[in-house]
Amino acid sequence: MVAIQTKYIGPTNSRGSRIKAWTDTGFSVTIGYDYGLEDEARHFKAVQAMVTKHDLDWDLKDMRCGGTKNGYVFCFSHSVVGA
């Protein structure tokens, strides 16, 4: 299963707020903070940008997510644990 983690990166003197998405397999992207979206949607937008940037053939329509103290973790609905 691939888990996609996201986190908020606060502004600096030279850059605005951002959202970073990454996987432990080496894919990552950082996008600008979209103030027009709700928090979960901002983080999912970073996931979408990462998939586009790396030309990944991942179907995102059934993703699941959960919050962490640092951001969100997204995974695919077909990644289930058997009984």
Secondary structure, 3 states (H helix, E strand, C coil): CCCEEEEEECCCCCCCCEEEEECCCCCEEEEECCCCCCHHHHHHHHHHHHHHHCCCCCCCCCEEEEECCCEEEEEECCCCCCC
